[in-house]
Amino acid sequence: MLGRIARLLGGGALVEPQQEHNRIQVATCCLLLEVAHADKELHELEELTIRDLLAHKFDLDDELIAELIDYARGQLDESAGLYQFAREINENFSIDEKYEVMEVVWRIIYADGILDRYEDALARQITTLLRLDQRKSIDLKVKILDEQR
């Protein structure tokens, strides 16, 4: 799968529907991994939250999720920022799907029970990059906090 994903992101002529789907998977995974690492620590619950979203959203098994996460980590190391990943999501996700991603962003942030200032800033940046309403993003944040109480 890694070779297939690498070929997909390498560019080329026409993109088949399955190829586009894989680009979306990589972009989503990269965005979520960046959130998970915002406080410089990857907690087990954060990783489980990412895995759950990838399994649910893209119907992937554990092996494909592990490969996708490994590949996405490499893409993050080579990227200049989150814009390229957000662009892919904006082009392919409905507004409801983008809010679903934002909800997972807040779940990852609060997985350790602490809102780090870098995580908060990153969540605001992602809200803007995904062209989401700040108020609705805050509502999702409050929803996640209420669930934890």
C-alpha positions in Angstrom: 0.0 0.0 0.0 2.8 2.4 0.8 4.1 2.2 -2.7 0.6 2.8 -4.1 0.1 5.9 -1.9 3.6 7.2 -2.8 2.7 6.9 -6.5 -0.6 8.7 -5.9 0.9 11.7 -4.1 3.7 11.9 -6.7 1.3 13.6 -9.1 0.7 12.5 -12.6 -2.1 12.7 -15.2 -5.6 11.8 -14.4 -6.4 10.6 -10.9 -8.7 7.6 -10.6 -11.5 7.7 -8.0 -9.6 5.2 -5.8 -6.4 7.2 -6.0 -8.3 10.4 -5.0 -9.7 8.5 -2.0 -6.2 7.5 -0.9 -5.0 11.2 -1.1 -7.9 12.2 1.1 -7.0 9.4 3.6 -3.4 10.7 3.8 -4.4 14.3 4.1 -6.9 13.5 6.9 -4.4 11.3 8.7 -1.7 14.0 8.5 -3.9 16.7 9.9 -4.9 14.5 12.8 -1.3 13.4 13.5 -0.3 17.0 13.6 -2.9 17.7 16.3 -1.9 14.7 18.3 1.8 15.9 18.3 1.0 19.5 19.0 1.8 19.2 22.7 5.0 17.2 21.8 3.5 14.0 23.3 1.5 11.2 21.6 -0.9 9.7 24.1 -2.3 6.2 23.6 -5.9 7.6 23.6 -5.0 10.1 20.9 -3.6 7.4 18.6 -6.7 5.3 19.3 -8.9 8.2 18.4 -7.1 8.7 15.1 -7.3 5.0 14.3 -11.0 4.9 15.1 -11.8 7.8 12.8 -9.7 6.3 10.0 -11.3 2.9 10.4 -14.8 4.4 10.5 -14.5 7.1 7.8 -12.5 5.1 5.3 -13.3 1.5 6.2 -9.7 0.4 6.7 -8.4 -2.6 8.7 -5.7 -2.3 11.3 -2.9 -3.2 8.9 -3.9 -0.5 6.4 -4.3 2.0 9.2 -0.8 1.3 10.5 0.7 1.7 7.0 -1.3 4.9 6.4 -0.1 6.4 9.7 3.5 5.5 8.9 3.3 7.0 5.5 1.5 10.1 6.8 4.3 10.7 9.3 6.7 10.8 6.4 4.5 13.3 4.6 4.3 15.5 7.6 8.1 15.5 7.9 8.4 16.7 4.3 5.5 19.2 4.3 5.8 22.9 4.8 2.5 23.2 6.7 -1.0 22.0 7.0 -2.5 24.0 4.1 -1.9 21.2 1.5 -3.7 18.7 3.7 -6.6 21.1 4.5 -6.9 21.9 0.8 -7.4 18.2 0.0 -10.1 17.9 2.7 -11.8 21.1 1.5 -12.0 19.8 -2.0 -13.4 16.4 -1.1 -15.4 16.6 2.1 -18.8 18.0 2.7 -19.3 20.6 5.4 -20.7 17.9 7.8 -17.6 15.7 7.1 -15.3 18.6 7.9 -17.1 19.2 11.2 -16.7 15.4 11.9 -13.0 15.9 11.4 -13.0 18.9 13.7 -14.8 17.0 16.4 -12.1 14.4 16.2 -9.5 17.2 16.5 -11.1 18.2 19.8 -11.3 14.6 21.0 -7.6 14.2 20.3 -6.8 17.5 22.1 -8.7 16.5 25.2 -7.6 12.8 25.2 -5.1 13.6 27.9 -7.6 15.9 29.7 -5.5 19.0 29.2 -5.8 21.9 26.7 -2.3 22.9 25.8 -2.0 26.4 24.4 -0.3 25.0 21.2 -3.2 22.6 20.8 -5.7 25.4 21.2 -3.9 27.6 18.6 -3.7 24.6 16.2 -7.4 23.9 16.6 -8.2 27.5 15.7 -5.8 27.3 12.7 -7.5 24.1 11.5 -10.9 25.7 11.9 -9.8 28.5 9.6 -8.1 26.2 7.1 -11.2 24.0 6.8 -13.3 27.1 6.4 -15.5 26.3 9.4 -17.4 28.6 11.6 -15.4 29.5 14.8 -18.5 29.4 16.9 -19.5 25.9 15.8 -16.0 24.7 16.4 -16.2 26.1 20.0 -19.5 24.3 20.3 -17.8 21.1 19.4 -15.1 21.8 22.0 -17.7 22.4 24.7 -19.5 19.2 23.7 -16.3 17.1 24.1 -15.6 18.8 27.5 -19.2 18.0 28.7 -18.8 14.4 27.7 -15.6 14.1 29.8 -17.3 15.4 32.9 
